[in-house]
């Protein structure tokens, strides 16, 4: 038996590494289900302890499993998240500052105002194995997807200056041990090693910065042209004086040559002729030098004139906001391992009634990785000015690649569940789970370099130059704690076939539309689940499940401040400080298949 258990552990490692994370279909960013047998009852059957997936729902249930068992689960998730009637606005002031202390609405952002932002069908495997050491002690291991979320907007969405893409992927490995105190009470404890990877994309509008830079360049070019034109005029004046002097010298040479013909032996005339010729040659050389200098200055004038024309043309074609012509975006990715624990208790009150309590701890992550700033607007592709404009942005701290990090805490939860064996054919299940989603009250994306931002407040605690620089993008979702309640039942249709079904109500942690993130457009949801368990024989069992998740339609006030309300450091965000609104329609479907083998 020990060899069988070690083999299943090795298999679990392979499956965990192959795991894919889908869009979350429980509230917040919880993944909807970690077991197909539980999914078929809308996750209300945690007290059942029918297979090794009890490791996730209540590890004390391991004491109910004889021998060595292994179960493989595969969920196929079909999410649907649609955004419609989206509107976005640049700030009223071109420099990004609000008007009258409030979020201002300026030029309308151009782009798609409707979109399908879900990742499409995705797969999520889970694996569990259990082994009964003796009558009182059981051990097990699980590999599962506890959290996951994925949304992506089109690159030219009108909401692009908020988070434009968000992907959260987690896998967890949980070794577990359970103790049977007596025939009525069991306890379980598990250690959780959780790996989380996060990816996000956030657009930035560099239009105001480029306009300011272009205007300054145009002013500098105009001043330079004035100096160059003055220099050209001065050089032309000098050349004209040399022309006059050379002409006078040529006339003097002609007179001296005529005089020498009349008096060829005059040493004085010969000396005067040679001196005049030398003076003429010197004047010609100096005039040539001035002409060469004039050619260089004229070429410089033509270059500066062309540059000014290009700058003025770019300014004329760019709106006050830029409206896409000066777009760039940051692609950020980071990962981290975090650790937590799982505590559980199960009580068989009598042969018909069982209750249990399961606590899953928080897991803290310090996700570290890098950010790439990619400049994609047409202004940066300009053959004459593109490299100059790009360098202006790089000089403001938006490097091509830099370090980035963000700290997140996946929340703790406490579940109370029960099972009633009503008769030999019917089992009834219930579950109530509290989740401390308020852990996600803010998220701060920390960049490696300070960046010039528009009208940052002097209160920014990390500003090296108060009022002008920041290295953080702040989000303030301000989530609340939630409850999920579910009920379900199983009906033993025949000896091998059991029918299962359930329903659950799952609260959203989003307080209202002012705090709803465009990449996490969450709302209250209702689960409808059904499924079946079929015992092929004593060793082999298969489960099937289907769930439909109805998610309440929602709307959102979305902007670069992280919420609809300005907070103390709203202006110090590395953000384009846009605002807007959107409407969301979401639902989900999950198919599941599970295979359990008893050694």
C-alpha positions as CSV (number, residue, x, y, z in Angstrom):
1,X,0.0,0.0,0.0
2,X,2.8,2.4,0.8
3,X,4.3,1.9,-2.7
4,X,0.9,2.6,-4.2
5,X,0.7,5.9,-2.3
6,X,4.2,7.0,-3.3
7,X,3.3,6.3,-6.9
8,X,0.2,8.4,-6.7
9,X,2.3,11.3,-5.2
10,X,4.7,11.2,-8.1
11,X,1.8,11.3,-10.6
12,X,0.3,14.2,-8.7
13,X,3.5,16.2,-9.2
14,X,3.3,15.8,-12.9
15,X,-0.4,16.8,-13.0
16,X,0.2,19.8,-10.9
17,X,3.0,21.1,-13.2
18,X,0.6,20.6,-16.1
19,X,-2.2,22.5,-14.5
20,X,-3.9,25.4,-16.2
21,X,-5.9,28.1,-14.4
22,X,-9.2,29.3,-15.8
23,X,-11.3,32.3,-15.1
24,X,-12.6,32.3,-11.6
25,X,-16.3,31.4,-11.2
26,X,-16.6,31.8,-7.5
27,X,-16.9,35.3,-6.1
28,X,-13.7,37.5,-6.1
29,X,-10.9,35.5,-7.7
30,X,-11.6,32.1,-6.1
31,X,-11.7,29.3,-8.6
32,X,-15.2,27.8,-8.6
33,X,-14.6,24.2,-7.7
34,X,-11.8,21.8,-6.7
35,X,-13.6,18.5,-7.1
36,X,-16.2,17.2,-9.6
37,X,-18.0,15.3,-6.9
38,X,-18.4,18.5,-4.9
39,X,-19.2,20.5,-8.1
40,X,-22.2,18.3,-8.8
41,X,-23.8,19.5,-5.5
42,X,-22.8,23.2,-6.0
43,X,-19.9,22.6,-3.5
44,X,-22.4,21.9,-0.7
45,X,-21.2,18.3,0.1
46,X,-18.0,19.0,2.1
47,X,-19.3,16.9,5.0
48,X,-19.7,13.8,2.7
49,X,-16.0,12.8,2.6
50,X,-16.6,10.4,-0.3
51,X,-13.2,10.5,-1.9
52,X,-9.7,12.0,-1.5
53,X,-10.9,15.5,-2.6
54,X,-12.0,15.9,1.0
55,X,-8.4,17.1,1.4
56,X,-9.5,20.5,0.1
57,X,-13.0,20.7,1.6
58,X,-12.4,19.1,5.0
59,X,-9.2,17.1,5.5
60,X,-10.6,15.5,8.7
61,X,-12.7,13.4,6.3
62,X,-9.6,11.4,5.3
63,X,-10.3,9.2,8.3
64,X,-13.5,8.1,6.5
65,X,-11.6,6.7,3.5
66,X,-10.3,3.1,3.7
67,X,-7.1,1.8,2.2
68,X,-5.3,3.8,-0.5
69,X,-7.2,5.9,-3.0
70,X,-6.5,8.4,-5.8
71,X,-8.8,10.7,-7.7
72,X,-8.1,12.8,-10.8
73,X,-10.4,15.7,-11.7
74,X,-10.7,17.8,-14.8
75,X,-12.8,20.8,-15.2
76,X,-13.5,22.5,-18.5
77,X,-14.6,26.1,-17.9
78,X,-16.7,28.1,-20.5
79,X,-16.7,31.7,-19.2
80,X,-18.6,34.5,-20.8
81,X,-17.8,38.1,-19.8
82,X,-19.1,40.8,-22.1
83,X,-18.6,44.6,-21.7
84,X,-21.0,46.9,-23.5
85,X,-21.7,50.6,-23.7
86,X,-18.3,51.5,-22.4
87,X,-17.3,55.1,-22.4
88,X,-14.0,56.6,-21.6
89,X,-12.8,60.2,-21.1
90,X,-9.5,61.9,-20.9
91,X,-9.0,64.4,-18.0
92,X,-10.4,67.9,-18.6
93,X,-6.9,69.5,-18.4
94,X,-4.4,68.3,-21.0
95,X,-1.8,67.8,-18.3
96,X,-3.9,65.2,-16.6
97,X,-5.0,67.2,-13.6
98,X,-8.7,67.2,-12.5
99,X,-11.0,70.2,-12.6
100,X,-12.2,71.7,-9.3
101,X,-10.8,68.9,-7.3
102,X,-12.9,66.2,-8.9
103,X,-12.4,63.7,-11.7
104,X,-13.0,65.7,-14.9
105,X,-14.3,64.6,-18.2
106,X,-12.5,65.8,-21.2
107,X,-12.1,64.5,-24.7
108,X,-13.8,61.2,-25.5
109,X,-11.4,58.3,-25.8
110,X,-11.7,56.6,-29.2
111,X,-11.8,52.8,-29.6
112,X,-14.0,49.8,-29.1
113,X,-16.8,50.3,-26.6
114,X,-18.0,46.7,-26.5
115,X,-15.8,43.6,-26.1
116,X,-15.7,40.0,-25.0
117,X,-13.0,39.9,-22.4
118,X,-13.1,36.3,-21.1
119,X,-10.2,33.9,-22.0
120,X,-12.4,31.3,-23.7
121,X,-12.6,27.6,-22.8
122,X,-9.9,26.6,-20.4
123,X,-8.9,23.6,-18.4
124,X,-8.2,23.0,-14.7
125,X,-7.0,19.7,-13.3
126,X,-7.0,18.7,-9.7
127,X,-5.5,15.6,-8.1
128,X,-5.8,14.0,-4.7
129,X,-4.5,10.8,-3.0
130,X,-5.1,9.3,0.4
131,X,-3.7,6.5,2.5
132,X,-5.0,4.9,5.7
133,X,-2.0,4.4,7.9
134,X,-4.0,2.6,10.6
135,X,-7.4,2.8,12.3
136,X,-6.7,6.3,13.6
137,X,-4.3,8.0,11.2
138,X,-4.6,8.8,7.5
139,X,-2.4,10.9,5.3
140,X,-3.0,12.4,1.9
141,X,-1.8,15.0,-0.7
142,X,-3.6,17.3,-3.0
143,X,-2.8,19.4,-6.0
144,X,-5.5,21.9,-7.0
145,X,-6.3,25.3,-8.3
146,X,-7.6,27.5,-5.4
147,X,-7.6,30.9,-7.2
148,X,-7.7,32.1,-10.8
149,X,-8.8,34.9,-12.9
150,X,-8.3,36.0,-16.5
151,X,-9.7,38.9,-18.6
152,X,-8.3,40.7,-21.6
153,X,-9.5,43.7,-23.5
154,X,-8.7,44.7,-27.0
155,X,-5.7,46.9,-27.3
156,X,-7.8,49.8,-28.5
157,X,-10.6,49.5,-26.0
158,X,-11.9,52.8,-24.6
159,X,-11.1,51.4,-21.2
160,X,-7.5,50.6,-22.1
161,X,-6.0,53.2,-19.7
162,X,-7.2,51.1,-16.8
163,X,-5.9,47.7,-16.4
164,X,-6.3,46.3,-19.9
165,X,-5.4,42.7,-19.1
166,X,-5.3,40.7,-15.9
167,X,-4.3,37.1,-15.4
168,X,-4.0,35.4,-12.0
169,X,-2.9,31.7,-11.9
170,X,-2.3,29.6,-8.9
171,X,-1.5,26.0,-8.1
172,X,-1.4,24.6,-4.6
173,X,0.1,21.5,-3.1
174,X,-1.2,20.3,0.2
175,X,0.2,17.4,2.2
176,X,-2.3,16.5,4.9
177,X,-2.7,14.3,8.0
178,X,-5.9,13.4,9.8
179,X,-6.5,11.9,13.2
180,X,-9.5,9.9,14.4
181,X,-10.0,10.8,18.1
182,X,-12.9,8.3,18.4
183,X,-15.8,7.1,16.4
184,X,-17.4,10.5,16.4
185,X,-14.6,13.1,16.2
186,X,-11.8,13.5,13.6
187,X,-9.3,16.3,13.0
188,X,-7.2,17.2,10.0
189,X,-4.3,19.5,9.3
190,X,-2.7,20.4,6.0
191,X,0.2,22.5,5.0
192,X,-0.3,24.6,1.8
193,X,2.4,25.5,-0.6
194,X,0.9,27.9,-3.2
195,X,2.5,29.2,-6.3
196,X,1.0,32.3,-7.9
197,X,1.7,34.0,-11.2
198,X,0.2,37.3,-12.1
199,X,0.2,39.1,-15.5
200,X,-1.2,42.5,-16.3
201,X,-1.2,45.1,-19.0
202,X,-1.9,48.7,-18.4
203,X,-2.0,51.4,-21.1
204,X,-0.6,54.9,-20.7
205,X,-1.4,58.0,-22.6
206,X,1.7,60.0,-23.2
207,X,-0.1,62.6,-25.3
208,X,0.1,65.5,-22.8
209,X,3.7,64.8,-22.1
210,X,4.6,64.7,-25.8
211,X,2.6,67.8,-26.6
212,X,4.5,69.7,-23.9
213,X,7.8,68.3,-25.2
214,X,6.8,69.1,-28.8
215,X,5.8,72.7,-27.9
216,X,9.1,73.2,-26.1
217,X,11.0,71.7,-29.0
218,X,9.1,74.1,-31.4
219,X,9.9,77.1,-29.2
220,X,13.6,76.1,-29.0
221,X,13.7,75.5,-32.8
222,X,12.2,78.9,-33.4
223,X,14.8,80.5,-31.1
224,X,17.5,78.6,-32.9
225,X,16.3,79.6,-36.3
226,X,16.4,83.3,-35.2
227,X,20.0,82.8,-34.2
228,X,20.9,80.9,-37.4
229,X,19.2,83.5,-39.6
230,X,21.1,86.3,-37.8
231,X,24.3,84.3,-38.4
232,X,23.5,83.8,-42.1
233,X,22.8,87.5,-42.5
234,X,26.1,88.4,-40.7
235,X,28.0,85.9,-42.9
236,X,26.4,87.3,-46.1
237,X,27.3,90.8,-45.0
238,X,30.9,89.7,-44.4
239,X,31.1,87.9,-47.8
240,X,29.7,91.1,-49.5
241,X,32.4,93.2,-47.8
242,X,35.0,90.7,-49.1
243,X,33.5,90.9,-52.6
244,X,33.9,94.7,-52.5
245,X,37.4,94.5,-51.3
246,X,38.4,91.8,-53.8
247,X,36.9,93.9,-56.6
248,X,38.8,96.9,-55.5
249,X,42.0,94.9,-55.3
250,X,41.4,93.5,-58.9
251,X,41.0,97.1,-60.2
252,X,44.2,98.2,-58.4
253,X,46.1,95.2,-59.9
254,X,44.9,96.1,-63.4
255,X,46.1,99.8,-62.9
256,X,49.5,98.6,-61.5
257,X,49.9,96.2,-64.4
258,X,49.3,99.0,-66.9
259,X,51.8,101.3,-65.1
260,X,54.4,98.5,-65.1
261,X,54.0,98.1,-68.9
262,X,54.9,101.8,-69.2
263,X,57.7,101.6,-66.7
264,X,58.9,98.0,-66.5
265,X,61.9,98.7,-64.5
266,X,60.1,100.4,-61.6
267,X,60.8,98.4,-58.4
268,X,58.3,100.4,-56.5
269,X,55.4,99.5,-58.9
270,X,56.4,95.9,-58.9
271,X,56.3,95.8,-55.0
272,X,52.9,97.5,-55.0
273,X,51.6,95.0,-57.5
274,X,52.8,92.0,-55.5
275,X,51.4,93.4,-52.2
276,X,48.0,94.0,-53.8
277,X,47.9,90.5,-55.3
278,X,48.7,89.0,-51.9
279,X,46.0,91.0,-50.2
280,X,43.5,89.9,-52.9
281,X,44.5,86.3,-52.5
282,X,44.1,86.5,-48.7
283,X,40.7,88.1,-49.1
284,X,39.6,85.4,-51.6
285,X,40.7,82.7,-49.1
286,X,38.9,84.4,-46.2
287,X,35.8,84.9,-48.4
288,X,35.9,81.2,-49.3
289,X,36.1,80.3,-45.6
290,X,33.1,82.5,-44.9
291,X,31.2,80.8,-47.9
292,X,32.0,77.4,-46.4
293,X,30.8,78.5,-43.0
294,X,27.7,79.9,-44.7
295,X,27.0,76.6,-46.4
296,X,27.2,74.8,-43.1
297,X,25.0,77.3,-41.3
298,X,22.5,77.2,-44.2
299,X,22.4,73.5,-44.0
300,X,21.9,73.6,-40.3
301,X,19.1,76.2,-40.8
302,X,17.4,73.9,-43.4
303,X,17.7,70.9,-40.9
304,X,16.2,72.9,-38.0
305,X,13.5,74.3,-40.3
306,X,12.5,70.8,-41.4
307,X,12.5,69.6,-37.8
308,X,10.4,72.5,-36.7
309,X,8.0,71.8,-39.6
310,X,7.8,68.2,-38.5
311,X,7.2,69.2,-34.9
312,X,4.6,71.8,-35.8
313,X,2.9,69.2,-38.1
314,X,2.9,66.6,-35.3
315,X,1.4,69.2,-32.9
316,X,-1.2,70.2,-35.5
317,X,-2.3,66.6,-36.0
318,X,-2.3,65.7,-32.3
319,X,-5.3,66.5,-30.1
320,X,-4.8,67.9,-26.6
321,X,-5.0,64.5,-25.2
322,X,-3.2,62.6,-27.9
323,X,-6.2,60.2,-28.2
324,X,-4.2,57.1,-29.1
325,X,-1.4,58.7,-31.1
326,X,0.9,58.6,-28.1
327,X,-0.1,55.4,-26.5
328,X,2.2,53.0,-24.7
329,X,1.6,50.1,-22.3
330,X,3.3,48.2,-19.5
331,X,3.4,44.5,-19.6
332,X,4.0,43.2,-16.1
333,X,4.6,39.7,-14.9
334,X,5.6,38.3,-11.5
335,X,5.4,35.1,-9.5
336,X,6.0,33.9,-5.9
337,X,5.6,30.9,-3.6
338,X,3.5,31.4,-0.5
339,X,2.6,29.1,2.4
340,X,-0.4,28.6,4.6
341,X,-2.3,25.9,6.4
342,X,-5.7,24.1,6.6
343,X,-7.4,23.0,9.9
344,X,-10.6,20.9,10.0
345,X,-12.9,19.0,12.4
346,X,-15.6,16.5,11.6
347,X,-18.3,15.3,14.0
348,X,-20.5,12.3,13.4
349,X,-23.4,13.3,15.7
350,X,-25.1,9.9,15.0
351,X,-25.4,7.5,12.1
352,X,-27.5,9.9,10.1
353,X,-26.1,13.4,10.8
354,X,-22.5,14.7,10.3
355,X,-21.2,18.2,10.6
356,X,-17.8,19.7,9.9
357,X,-15.8,22.9,10.1
358,X,-12.9,23.8,7.8
359,X,-10.5,26.7,8.0
360,X,-8.2,27.7,5.2
361,X,-5.6,30.3,6.1
362,X,-4.5,33.3,4.2
363,X,-1.4,33.1,2.0
364,X,0.8,36.1,1.5
365,X,2.6,36.6,-1.8
366,X,5.3,39.2,-2.8
367,X,5.1,38.8,-6.6
368,X,8.4,39.9,-8.2
369,X,9.2,40.1,-11.9
370,X,9.6,42.8,-14.5
371,X,7.7,45.4,-16.5
372,X,8.2,46.2,-20.1
373,X,7.1,49.6,-21.4
374,X,6.2,49.3,-25.0
375,X,5.5,52.4,-27.1
376,X,3.0,51.7,-29.8
377,X,1.3,55.0,-30.7
378,X,1.7,56.5,-34.2
379,X,3.8,59.4,-32.8
380,X,6.5,56.9,-31.9
381,X,6.5,55.5,-35.4
382,X,7.1,58.9,-37.0
383,X,10.2,58.5,-39.3
384,X,11.5,61.9,-38.4
385,X,10.6,62.3,-34.7
386,X,9.9,58.7,-33.5
387,X,13.2,58.1,-31.9
388,X,13.3,61.5,-30.3
389,X,9.8,61.2,-28.9
390,X,10.5,57.7,-27.6
391,X,13.6,59.0,-25.8
392,X,11.6,61.7,-24.2
393,X,9.3,59.1,-22.6
394,X,12.3,56.9,-21.6
395,X,13.9,59.9,-19.9
396,X,10.7,60.3,-17.9
397,X,11.3,57.0,-16.2
398,X,9.4,54.6,-18.5
399,X,12.3,52.3,-19.3
400,X,12.0,49.6,-21.9
401,X,12.4,47.1,-19.1
402,X,12.5,47.4,-15.3
403,X,11.8,45.6,-12.1
404,X,8.3,45.4,-10.8
405,X,6.5,43.8,-7.8
406,X,3.1,43.6,-6.2
407,X,2.0,42.2,-2.9
408,X,-1.2,40.2,-2.7
409,X,-2.9,38.1,0.0
410,X,-5.2,35.3,-1.0
411,X,-7.9,35.3,1.7
412,X,-8.7,32.9,4.5
413,X,-12.1,31.2,4.7
414,X,-14.2,29.4,7.3
415,X,-16.7,26.8,6.3
416,X,-19.5,25.1,8.3
417,X,-21.1,22.1,6.6
418,X,-23.4,19.2,7.3
419,X,-24.8,16.0,5.8
420,X,-28.1,14.3,6.7
421,X,-28.7,10.7,5.6
422,X,-32.4,11.0,5.3
423,X,-32.9,7.4,4.2
424,X,-30.9,4.7,2.3
425,X,-31.4,6.5,-1.0
426,X,-31.3,10.2,-0.1
427,X,-28.5,12.3,1.4
428,X,-29.0,16.0,2.0
429,X,-26.0,18.5,2.1
430,X,-25.5,22.1,3.2
431,X,-22.6,24.4,3.4
432,X,-22.0,28.0,4.5
433,X,-18.6,29.6,3.8
434,X,-17.3,32.9,5.0
435,X,-14.3,34.4,3.1
436,X,-12.3,37.4,4.2
437,X,-12.2,39.1,0.9
438,X,-11.5,42.4,2.7
439,X,-7.8,41.3,2.5
440,X,-8.0,42.8,-1.0
441,X,-8.6,46.4,0.0
442,X,-5.7,47.8,-2.1
443,X,-3.0,46.6,-4.4
444,X,0.2,48.6,-5.1
445,X,2.2,47.9,-8.2
446,X,5.7,49.0,-7.5
447,X,8.0,49.9,-10.4
448,X,11.7,49.9,-10.2
449,X,12.2,53.5,-11.5
450,X,10.7,56.8,-10.5
451,X,8.5,58.2,-13.2
452,X,7.3,61.7,-14.0
453,X,3.6,61.9,-13.4
454,X,1.1,64.7,-14.0
455,X,0.3,66.8,-11.0
456,X,1.3,64.3,-8.3
457,X,0.3,65.4,-4.9
458,X,3.1,66.5,-2.5
459,X,1.8,64.0,0.0
460,X,3.0,61.0,-2.0
461,X,5.1,59.2,0.5
462,X,7.6,57.8,-2.0
463,X,8.1,60.8,-4.3
464,X,11.7,61.7,-4.6
465,X,10.7,65.0,-6.1
466,X,7.5,65.8,-4.3
467,X,4.6,66.7,-6.7
468,X,6.2,65.4,-9.9
469,X,7.4,61.7,-9.6
470,X,6.0,58.4,-8.4
471,X,6.9,54.7,-8.8
472,X,3.6,53.2,-8.0
473,X,0.2,52.4,-9.5
474,X,-2.4,52.1,-6.8
475,X,-5.6,50.2,-7.0
476,X,-8.3,50.5,-4.3
477,X,-11.0,47.8,-4.8
478,X,-11.9,48.0,-1.2
479,X,-13.5,44.5,-1.2
480,X,-15.8,43.3,1.6
481,X,-16.1,39.9,3.3
482,X,-18.6,37.5,1.8
483,X,-20.8,34.5,2.5
484,X,-21.5,31.6,0.2
485,X,-24.4,29.3,1.1
486,X,-25.3,26.1,-0.7
487,X,-27.6,23.1,-0.5
488,X,-27.6,19.9,-2.4
489,X,-28.6,16.3,-2.4
490,X,-27.8,12.9,-3.8
491,X,-30.2,10.1,-4.8
492,X,-29.1,6.5,-5.1
493,X,-31.0,5.6,-8.3
494,X,-29.5,2.1,-8.4
495,X,-26.6,0.2,-6.8
496,X,-23.9,1.7,-9.1
497,X,-25.6,5.0,-10.1
498,X,-26.1,8.0,-7.8
499,X,-27.7,11.2,-9.1
500,X,-26.5,14.5,-7.5
501,X,-27.6,18.1,-7.7
502,X,-27.3,21.4,-5.8
503,X,-27.7,25.1,-5.7
504,X,-25.7,27.9,-4.1
505,X,-25.8,31.7,-3.6
506,X,-22.4,33.3,-3.7
507,X,-22.0,37.0,-2.6
508,X,-19.7,39.3,-4.5
509,X,-17.0,41.2,-2.5
510,X,-17.5,44.3,-4.7
511,X,-19.2,47.0,-2.7
512,X,-20.7,49.0,-5.5
513,X,-20.0,50.2,-9.1
514,X,-17.5,52.8,-7.8
515,X,-15.2,50.0,-6.7
516,X,-15.8,47.5,-9.5
517,X,-12.6,46.9,-11.5
518,X,-13.0,46.6,-15.2
519,X,-10.7,43.5,-15.2
520,X,-12.6,41.9,-12.3
521,X,-16.3,42.8,-13.0
522,X,-17.6,40.7,-10.2
523,X,-21.2,40.5,-8.9
524,X,-23.5,38.2,-6.9
525,X,-24.0,34.8,-8.5
526,X,-26.2,31.7,-8.2
527,X,-24.9,28.2,-9.0
528,X,-27.1,25.5,-10.5
529,X,-25.3,22.1,-10.6
530,X,-26.2,18.5,-11.4
531,X,-24.2,15.4,-11.9
532,X,-23.8,11.7,-11.3
533,X,-21.5,9.1,-9.7
534,X,-21.1,5.7,-11.2
535,X,-19.4,2.8,-9.5
536,X,-17.9,0.7,-12.2
537,X,-16.8,-1.8,-9.6
538,X,-15.4,-1.7,-6.1
539,X,-12.1,-0.2,-7.3
540,X,-13.3,2.2,-10.0
541,X,-15.7,5.2,-9.8
542,X,-16.4,8.0,-12.2
543,X,-18.2,11.3,-11.6
544,X,-19.7,13.8,-14.0
545,X,-20.9,17.3,-13.3
546,X,-22.4,20.3,-15.1
547,X,-22.8,23.7,-13.5
548,X,-24.4,26.9,-14.8
549,X,-23.4,30.1,-13.0
550,X,-25.8,33.0,-13.3
551,X,-24.0,36.3,-12.5
552,X,-26.0,39.4,-11.9
553,X,-25.5,42.1,-14.5
554,X,-23.3,44.9,-13.3
555,X,-22.0,48.4,-14.2
556,X,-18.8,50.1,-13.2
557,X,-17.3,53.5,-12.8
558,X,-13.7,52.9,-14.0
559,X,-10.8,55.2,-13.9
560,X,-7.1,55.5,-13.4
561,X,-7.5,56.3,-9.7
562,X,-8.3,52.7,-8.9
563,X,-11.8,53.5,-7.7
564,X,-14.6,56.0,-8.4
565,X,-13.5,58.1,-5.5
566,X,-10.4,60.2,-5.3
567,X,-8.2,59.2,-2.4
568,X,-5.2,60.9,-0.7
569,X,-2.7,59.8,-3.3
570,X,-4.9,59.5,-6.4
571,X,-2.9,62.1,-8.3
572,X,0.4,60.4,-7.5
573,X,-0.6,57.3,-9.4
574,X,1.5,56.2,-12.4
575,X,-1.7,56.5,-14.4
576,X,-3.3,58.4,-17.2
577,X,-6.1,59.5,-14.9
578,X,-8.9,58.8,-17.3
579,X,-12.4,57.9,-16.2
580,X,-15.4,56.3,-17.7
581,X,-18.3,53.8,-17.3
582,X,-19.1,50.3,-18.5
583,X,-21.8,47.6,-18.3
584,X,-21.1,44.0,-17.9
585,X,-23.0,40.7,-18.6
586,X,-21.4,37.5,-17.3
587,X,-22.2,33.9,-16.9
588,X,-20.3,30.6,-16.8
589,X,-20.6,27.0,-17.5
590,X,-18.4,24.2,-16.0
591,X,-18.1,20.6,-17.2
592,X,-16.3,18.2,-14.9
593,X,-15.2,14.6,-15.0
594,X,-13.5,12.7,-12.2
595,X,-12.0,9.2,-11.9
596,X,-11.3,7.6,-8.6
597,X,-9.3,4.4,-8.1
598,X,-9.1,2.4,-4.9
599,X,-5.9,0.3,-4.7
